[in-house]
Amino acid sequence: MSKTEQSRDRGKLVIISGPSGVGKSTIVKQLLEQCELPLELSVSATTRPPRSDDRAGVNYHFMTAEEFQSRVANEEFLEYVEVFGHGYWYGTLKEQVSTGLNRGKWIILEIDIVGAAKVLEVHPEALTIFIHPGNLSELQRRLEKRGTETPESMARRLEVAQQELAAASNYQNIITNKTVDQTVTSICQLLLNSRNHPSGDNTECTTN
C-alpha cells in the first residue's frame, strides 16, 4: 500500500469553532446527518452534572472533578478548559480522537479558539473552520432571541465573542452563517473538496 493510499485510509481531523450563539451545534448535527463523508463528532468529557435529557457517552463523557484532574495529570486530553467560569471543565480525549482517525473517520471537534490552538500543536494537519455570525450585533440579536442569558452572562459571552471574532483569520476557512441549510451545504462541499485537494489557504464564504 502506498503512502497516499494509507493517508486516504486514515481519517481527517476537522476543527469547527465560532462564538456562542452562532449556531455551531445545530450546524454540526445537520452536517453529520447529511454529508456523505464518514463524519463522527468527538464527544467531550465534562465535570458538569448530567441534565435530564443527557445521555452518557452520547452528549458527554461525564466525570467527577477528581477523575477529570487525574486524566489531566496523565496527559489524556488534547485540550481542556473551564467554560465561562462556572467551575465546570470540558476536554477532548486523545484516545477517542486517535481511535476514530485510525478507523478512517473524519473526526469533528466543536471547540473554542483556545482549544483549537492546543489541538493544532499536536495535529497541525487538521482542517479548521470558523463559523462567523457576520458581526457582533447579529450575534447579540441571536443570543437575545434565545432568552436564556442574564445581562451579566450576555456581557461575558459578547466579550468572549469579540476575542473569538478577532481570531477568525487564524482559521483556514471562514463561513458566515446566514442560514443553517446553506452553511451545512458549504461546509460539506468544503470537506469533500479537501478530500482530494488539501489546501492550507484561508478562504471565506458567506451563505445567503
N, C-alpha and C positions, 0 to 999 in steps of 0.2 A: 504493500500500500504506500502510495506516495505521500509526501508531507502535505500536499494540497488536499488529498482525499482525507487524511487524518484530521486536518483542520476543519473540513466540512462536516465530518462526523461529530466533532466536538461542538457543543452548543456555543451560544454567544451571550455575553452579559450586557444587559440594557438598563441604563440608569435613567429614571424619569423623575424630575424634580419640578417644583413650582410652588408658589406661595399657598398657604392655607386658604381655601375658598375658591381656588381657580378651577376645581373640578377634577383633580387627578384621579381620585378613587373611582368615580363614575366612568372616566375615560378608560382607565386600566381594565375595569370589569368588562366593558363592552369590547375592548381590544382583545381580551382573552377569549371572548365568545365568538368573535367574527373573523379575526386574522388567521390565515391558513397556516402560519408558521407554528412550530411546536412550542408555544409560549407557556411559561409557568411563572406564577408570581411567587417570589420568595416570601415566606411567612415570617414576620418579625417576631422576636422574643420581647416580652414586656413584663414589667412588675405591676402594671395596672391590674386591678381586680377585674375578673370577667363580668360583663354585663349579661342581662337575661338572655339576649339573643346571640351571644358569642359562642363559638364552638372552638374548643382547644385543638390546635394543630391546623385549623382552617382559617380563623380570623387572626389568631396569635398563638405563639407558644407562651403560655402563662407560667411565670416563675416567681418564686419568692425573691425578695431583695437579696437575701443571703446567697441563694443559688445563682442569681444573676452576677453578683460581685465575684463569686467563686469562678464563674466562667470567664469573667473579665480577667481575673488573675491568671487563668490558664490560657489566655490569649485565644479564646474560641470565637471571638467576634471580629468580623471585618470592620465594623463600625458600631458605635453605640453612643447614645446621647440622652440627656434628661430633657424632656419636652415641656416647654412653656412653664418651667419652674414649679410643676405640680408635685415634684418628688418621685414621679414615675419614670422608669428608664425603658428605652427601646433599643434594640440592636439587631444586627444581621449576623446570623450564624455562618461561620466559614464552611462548615461541613455541609449544610443544606445547599449552599451555592455550588460548591465543588462537585457534589454528588449529582446535582441537576445538570451541570455542564458536561460531566462525563457521560451522562445518559443522552446527550445530544439535544437537551432542552435549551431554549432561549430564555434565560432567567431574567425576569424583570424585578428591579429593585426600585420601589417607590420611596425615595428617601430625600432628605433635605440637602442643601448645598454643602454643609459641613461633612455630613456622612458621605456624600458623593466624592468629595476631595480625598477622604481617607480610603475609600474603596479604590480610587484611581491610582493610589500609591502601590496597591497590590495588583490591580488589573488595569493597567494603562490602555489596554486594547478595548475596553468597554465602550459601547456606543452611548453617547449622552444626549438626552433630550430635555429641554426646558419648556414647560407649559406656561405661557405668558398670558396674563389677563388683558393686555392691551395698555392699561395704565392703572395707577393706584386708585383713582376714583371709581373705576369699574369694579375693582376688587372690593372696595368698601361697599359698593352697592350690593354685590353678591353676598357679602358677609351679613349685611343688614337684613337682606331678604331671608336668610336662614333663621333669623330671630333667636339665635342661641347664645349670643355674645353679650356680656355685660360691657359697660363703657370701658372698664379697665382692661378686660381681655381683648376688646376690639382695638384699643390703642396699642396694646402689646403686639397683637397679630399684624397690625399695619406697620409697626416699627420693624418687626422681623421681615415682613414682606418687602419693605424698601431695601433692606440689605440684600435680600434674595434677588430682586429685580436687577440690582446693580451688578450681580454676579452672573447674570444670564449669558453674557458674552463669553464666559468660560466654557460654555457647552457647545458641542459640535452642531447641534440643531436647536433652533428656537421656533416653537409653533404657538401662534396666538390663537387661543380658544374662543371662537365666536359661537360655534355650535358643536355639540358633542359628536354628532354623526360625522361631520366634515373633519373634525380633529382626529377621530379614530381612523378614518379613511387615509388621512395624510400620514399618520404615524405608521400604519400598516404598510403603506406603499414605500415609505422611507426604509422600513425594516426589510422588505422584500428586495429593494434596490441594494441595500448594504450586504445582502447575502452573496451577491456575485460581484459587486463593485464597491468594496470597502473604501471609505474616504474619511479623513480626519478634518476635512474643511468645514468651517462654520456655514450653516445655511439657515435661512429664516423663511418661515411660511406662515401666512395669515389666512386662517379659514374664514369663509364667508357664511 
